C-alpha cells in the first residue's frame, strides 16, 4: 500500500515539475523584460536631464541676447557655429591605458585646467573617463582650495566618437545611447550637484562620426573580422550591414546625430577623417551642418581645398595624432627637430627660465592658426606643457620668421612620416637639400632629450646664437594674383644639386597673402598654381644676411 502511494505521489508530482520549469522560464523572461525597461527608463532620465540643462542654457542665451556666450568665452575657448562655447585644448584619452585613465584625467582637470576630454566608443573607456571626471568634480573644493578659481560653475566637455562598425541610423543610435549610458554618472549628477560652497558643474557631450566607412585597403582596418565579432544584438538592431552599404550608412548615422542634437541631447555633432568629396556631400544633405571636424596633421597642412571648405561653412577644425605624425620621426630629421628646439628656446621666459619643448611649439603653432588640439599623454609630467594657460597665455605669439620655420619643420616631419621607404632615405632626409626652407639648413643644432636641459645653455642670455643673422637671405614672396592660390618650390640650389626635382617650400598661399623663406644666394624658386601650372620663376640675387621681396603676378 505504501509503495502504491509512493507511485501515486510520483505520478502526481511529475507534471507539477514541468509546470515549475515553465514558471521558471516565464520568470527569466520577465526579468529580462524588466531589465530592458529599467535600462530604457535610466536612459530616458539621462536624456531628460540633458534636455533640461540645454533648455536652461538656451534660455539664458536668449535672454541675454548671446551676451552670456561672449562672457563665458575666453582665450581658451572658441564659439562654434551653433553659438556654443567649446575648449580649444583638450586631453586625448582614446589611446591611454585603462589603468592610467583615472590619474591622467584627474591631473589634466585639476592641475592643467583642461576642460575637454576626447575619447571614442571603440576605446571602451567612457565609463572610466566618467568616473575620473566625477572624482575630480566631487573633490574639487579640496584639491583646488589653494588656487584662486572664483568660478561658481564649471563646465566639462566630453567628446566621443561612433566607430565605423556602428554606422547606419539604427547602429549609430545604439552607439550613442550606450555612450550616454556609460557617461551617466556625470550626466545624471549634473543637475543635482550643489556642494557646500554652492559651486555647480555641467557636463556637455559632443559626438562625431569617426570614419565615413571601413576601408579594407587600410591594413589595420579589419572590416570583415570586426563585423563578425559584433554581438547579435548589434547585428539584429535593424538596418543594413554598413560594409554592404558604404554610401548610405554614414548618411543614416548623420540623421541619427541630427535628431539627437535637435532634441537637445548632444551639445554639438561632427565628423572625423572625411575627405572633401564626403564633406561636400554631407554639407549638401545635412539639416544640421557639422560643428566640429577632427583631422590629421597632414590634412591640416596639405589639404587646402578641404580646409577652405570647412572654413567657408564655419566648421571648427581640431587636430589629432599631433605627435604620432611628427615627433615620432624626429630621429630621422635632426634639422627639422632642431628648428623646433631653437624656436622654443628663443621664447624662453626671463622670469622663470622656462624653455618650451618642441611639442609645445607645434601645439602653439596650431592654436595660433585657429585649430583645436587634443594631445594625449601617459606621463603626468607632460600635462603641464599641454595646459591651455601654458600654450595660449604663456607662449608668445610666433614672429613671422619663426612661424615660417615651424611650418616648414612640421612639413618635413610629415613628409618623413608618410614616406614608404623611410629606411632607404634616412641618409638623404638629413641632407640640406630637404631642409632648404628652414633656418637650420646652414647650422647644426644641439639635441636635448628634455626641454629643461636647454636652460643650462640659455642662461648666457645670448639666445641670438640660435638664430644666425648673417646666414641666408630672408625672402618674402607676395601673391599678387586676384583669384589663384600658389605654392612655392625650390628647383635649383647653389649649395645642393636638386637634379631639377622641385622641393615644396611653402603651403598654399592665398591671393593677397605673403610667405617668407630663408633662401640661399642664387637659389631658384618657381611658383605653381593648384593645377600644376608654373606661374613665375625667381632667382635670389642677394648675398647672405640680405633681404629680398618678390611679387607673384601674371
NUGUPA-959979 format. One record per residue (C-alpha): residue in one letter; x, y, z. Coordinates in steps of 0.001 Angstrom, whole numbers, plus 500000, padded with zeros to 6 digits. Layout:
<pts>
AXYZ/...
</pts>
This chain:
<pts>
X500000500000500000/X502814502302500872/X504503501519497600/X501334502281495681/X501008505546497498/X504564506432496581/X503867505628492957/X500760507772493074/X502691510610494625/X505385510341491933/X502709510275489226/X501121513400490626/X504372515340491128/X505814514709487649/X503528517109485782/X503986519604488601/X507767519749487839/X507029520558484212/X504857523388485413/X507686524667487601/X510051524726484603/X507554526753482641/X507168529130485551/X510970529477485799/X511270530282482082/X508477532763482433/X510261534387485381/X513544534668483442/X511715536176480500/X510008538672482797/X513374539531484392/X514947540259481002/X511957542365480057/X512229544313483320/X515962544819482804/X515287546261479368/X512579548525480788/X514863549706483598/X517668550382481100/X515330552436478921/X513995554312481953/X517527555170483117/X518439556284479606/X515242558350479454/X516184560065482724/X519656560855481349/X518212562273478133/X515623564369480009/X518383565699482309/X520449566761479301/X517434568370477631/X516535570306480777/X520080571569481143/X520261572598477491/X516919574365477793/X518217576314480769/X521400577280478947/X519476578147475778/X517006580342477642/X519868582172479345/X521496582748475967/X518260584110474504/X517508586328477476/X520996587770477456/X520980588178473665/X524014585904473447/X525924588079475928/X526311585088478185/X528254583245475487/X530521586206474946/X531207586472478671/X531849582747479010/X534131582559476002/X537784583297476719/X541184582993475145/X540933579265475878/X537646578692474029/X536067579033470619/X532444579696469744/X531102577029467402/X528710577700464538/X525783576915466858/X526906579675469277/X528028577097471851/X531365577506473608/X533969574780473063/X537503574433474546/X540487574910472269/X542645572470474224/X541655569007475412/X543242565806476590/X543073562739474368/X542041559670476355/X541376557287473478/X544789555583473497/X545569555801477211/X545853552503479071/X542767551930481199/X544760551780484415/X546250555225483706/X542983556996482899/X541997557962486480/X545258559752487257/X545729561320483797/X542189562714483642/X542251563920487241/X545614565649486802/X544532567192483480/X541388568658485023/X542820569713488370/X546356570932487668/X546334571726483951/X542782573160483988/X541871571271480824/X538110571239480305/X537748568847477365/X538241565078477330/X538374563354473941/X537649559641473658/X535846557143471442/X533304554373471758/X535860551996470261/X538270552740473128/X535877551076475611/X536796553578478309/X533895556035478504/X532747554723481887/X536313555062483225/X536523558600481865/X533217559455483527/X534355558101486891/X537620560048486680/X535744563269485875/X533250562663488683/X536058562079491146/X537587565434490216/X534267567288490369/X533280565882493746/X536684566561495291/X537234569872493554/X536910572099496600/X539623570163498391/X542068569765495537/X541662573350494313/X541334575253497560/X544763576815497154/X544000578136493683/X542207581390493045/X539458579936490903/X536379582086491503/X534095580213489107/X530683579450490538/X530113576910487801/X532474574594485984/X531740573122482553/X533396569894481415/X533106568777477793/X533309565138476705/X533784564411473005/X533245560823471928/X533016559162468548/X530994556494466744/X533137553666465322/X532668552530461711/X531143549209462805/X528179551217464107/X527428553250461001/X523813553350459868/X520866555021461562/X519989552203463968/X523537551262464931/X524604554866465489/X521541555453467623/X522515552437469704/X526168553514469942/X525310556988471230/X522763555566473681/X525426553217475048/X527920556082475282/X525406558169477218/X524752555220479498/X528488554856480241/X528713558606480895/X525559558604483005/X527408559020486322/X528448562551485365/X525382563428483287/X522768562406485841/X524721564106488623/X524921567341486660/X521510568707487595/X521866567865491290/X525397568697492315/X525285571529494825/X528084571239497340/X528891573108500488/X530249576095498594/X527282576212496200/X529530575516493235/X527941573635490351/X529120571724487336/X527736570909483932/X528935568130481631/X528289568555477907/X528541565711475399/X529692566075471781/X529622563191469271/X531446562713465969/X531381560023463291/X534953558752463443/X535100557433459864/X532745557532456875/X533257553794456321/X535645550919456951/X538288550786454231/X539685547265453678/X542666548774451854/X543928550175455164/X545935547424456842/X544771547931460418/X541084548104459442/X539862544514459788/X536438545194458349/X535035541671457955/X536602540437461190/X535235543320463247/X531778542903461759/X531859539198462562/X532816539859466191/X529869542174466809/X527218540897469191/X523984539577467728/X522224542423469491/X524089544944467314/X523724542929464115/X519981542499464626/X519231546063465731/X517975546861462237/X519287548474459094/X521796547029456686/X525379545935457191/X527497549128456756/X530075547123454808/X527433546409452170/X526056549937452003/X529012552302452396/X527421555195450559/X524287555348452679/X525428554013456064/X527135557206457216/X524216559277455898/X521871557351458160/X524322557886461007/X524291561615460428/X520489561636460517/X520642559911463906/X523077562531465231/X520941565336463854/X517887564037465687/X519751563757468981/X521238567224468581/X517872568753467674/X516316567032470692/X518894568739472918/X520663565520473888/X524017566476472322/X525864569772472594/X527326569543469094/X527943566991466342/X530621566498463724/X532817564130461755/X536401562949461520/X538518561653458640/X536018562660455936/X537616563711452646/X536497566719450647/X534005564781448489/X532365563238451546/X532286566636453265/X530663568244450247/X528016565516450209/X527412565868453938/X527049569641453706/X524569569201450836/X522302566714452603/X522611567922456204/X519746569621458010/X522250570398460743/X525719571155459439/X528665569665461336/X530063571895464066/X533404570100464534/X535837568339462217/X538696566241463580/X541540565918461110/X545085564646460874/X548116566909460723/X548545566035457055/X545001567178456274/X545556570452458092/X548908571212456492/X548354569909452963/X544659569557452133/X543973573197451366/X540652572622449497/X539255570701452481/X540389573346454979/X538890576085452810/X535584574228452619/X535455573789456384/X536321577439456945/X533655578543454493/X530993576640456438/X532359577701459828/X533269574160460876/X535794574178463715/X538874572064462947/X540583570044465654/X543913568237465158/X544521564736466460/X547588562446466487/X549760565551466572/X552912563886467854/X552461560496466229/X552617562148462798/X555518564480463652/X557778563896466642/X557651560117466323/X560088560517463432/X562358563173464915/X565429560898464805/X565158560886461002/X565007564693460753/X567580566211463062/X567476569555461287/X563714569926461416/X563592568871465054/X566426571278465787/X564327574135464409/X561541573365466871/X564048573232469730/X565624576530468742/X562277578306468419/X561241577099471864/X564496578254473427/X564212581639471725/X560966582329473560/X562369581435476941/X560614583340479698/X563050585619481508/X561137585489484765/X561214581736485225/X563700580474482645/X561015578250481104/X562067576538477869/X559297575466475526/X559807571897474197/X559225571064470516/X555846569525471376/X554657572846472841/X555979574743469823/X553894572557467489/X550768572860469649/X551131576638469989/X551604576949466233/X548315575111465651/X546465577168468254/X547782580432466826/X546450579366463434/X542970578738464862/X542997574946465258/X541956572991468328/X544143570247469789/X543591567095471867/X547065565772472719/X547278562521474620/X549928561525477123/X550627558760479608/X553029560924481623/X551513563341484134/X554689565456483951/X553870566279480324/X550435567638481193/X551851570985482293/X553093571511478723/X549605570699477402/X547777573149479671/X545767575833477840/X547188578593480056/X550710577480479215/X550109577105475465/X547914580165474924/X548702582706477648/X552338581866478392/X553620581019474920/X554272584284472992/X552941584857469512/X555340583451466959/X557168586005464844/X556690585777461082/X560119584215460711/X559582581633463438/X556101580867462168/X557678580087458813/X560345577933460439/X557841575884462436/X555577575396459432/X558439574090457333/X559759571863460125/X556325570291460567/X556042569785456810/X559374567960456717/X558424565727459652/X555109564898457979/X556828564062454715/X559125561659456533/X556214560096458402/X554381559430455162/X557414558045453368/X557026554372452481/X560779553894452179/X561986555582455337/X564901553229455983/X566296553785452487/X566072557545452720/X567494558247456160/X570807559488454826/X569111561775452317/X566473563141454642/X569036564754456887/X570814566420453997/X570365570138453474/X568559569771450158/X565469568617452048/X565705571402454619/X566266574380452332/X563385576422453667/X564253576187457345/X566761578256459240/X568543575030460150/X569810574344456649/X573116576072457420/X573640575101461054/X573505572005463230/X571588572336466484/X572292570613469770/X569692567970470628/X568028567909474068/X566097564944475416/X564239567084477946/X563050570675477488/X564572571999480707/X568087570780479879/X568306573697477497/X568197576138480407/X571852575473481143/X572767576659477664/X570333579560477519/X571391581198480742/X574178583012478913/X571487585496477731/X572718585136474175/X569757583382472622/X570555585013469292/X573284582423468827/X570499580070467788/X569333582439465039/X572279583176462732/X571629586643461338/X574322586531458667/X573275583280457021/X570744583000454238/X568574585562452507/X565221586361454083/X562982586312451028/X559363587467451018/X557005586185448331/X553727588072447859/X550831586502445949/X549557589327443802/X547168587134441813/X543498588021442117/X541983584536442268/X544685581852442370/X546441580302445316/X550056579330444705/X552739577137446227/X556493577740446035/X559025575081445037/X562811575171445106/X564135573842441800/X567819574802441964/X570152575499444875/X573666576938444777/X574868574590447508/X572929571445446716/X572140569675443476/X568357569171443373/X568594567463439966/X565715569625438857/X563364567895441270/X561042570532442786/X561057570664446576/X557956572274448166/X558945575122450472/X555559576579451479/X551984575502451930/X549376577192449750/X549428580995449659/X546052582642449165/X545682585769446964/X546912588836448805/X548958586766451277/X552711586514451664/X555241583954452914/X558838584344453992/X561527581813453127/X565149581651454241/X566883581113450933/X570482580940449744/X572116583266447242/X571487582059443688/X568656579707444667/X565900579408442062/X562204579108443011/X559082578523440931/X555502579380441892/X552857576840440818/X549076577134440890/X546613574445442013/X546549572872438540/X550320572357438459/X550958575256436091/X554197577193436576/X553342580861437138/X556711582525437597/X560402581794438274/X562521583689440820/X566282583953441257/X567780585007444600/X570281587799443858/X571133588989447382/X574053587790449498/X573885586090452884/X572382588355455512/X570351590260452927/X566624590506452237/X564648590297449015/X560976590654448092/X559126589215445092/X555565589749443904/X553889586857442129/X551877588297439251/X550965587231435735/
</pts>
